[in-house]
Amino acid sequence: MAYRFGGFPYIAMAIPLEVVKKKIEKLREEIREHDYLYYVMDSPKISDAEYDGLYKTLKKLEEEHPELITPDSPTQRVGGKSLEAFQAVRHRVALFSLDNVFSQEEFEEFEKKICRFLDLPLNSPIPYVCELKLDGL
């Protein structure tokens, strides 16, 4: 069976844990750099789609190797530091982290997660509101 590892196709085989660990560390470093450029400097150097690809690869590798997850991993926190020019605002209702959805299968997984969170039976009718997403500062 063919898979993708860091954007490259490969045939399913045992990849040494040290190789996976180095790939994860490289992805974390790259994502942190792009977070800094995006959130602090307001000067992104890659597209949102490219960033999402890096993040998704890291998340998948960590899911396959949970022993390599660290508390400082970008997958273990929400957002980044924003410009100091912005005033802090406390929300009355917590905003939970949202996952990106790029396919019907990912949407179905998202919906299952929502049903579990809301303690609803699977396939319960759930109303959705869709809006354009505007990124950046």
Summary of the structure (lengths in Angstrom):
residues: 137
radius of gyration: 17.5
end to end distance: 42.0
largest distance: 50.4
contacts: 259
relative contact order: 0.11
helix: 45%
strand: 6%
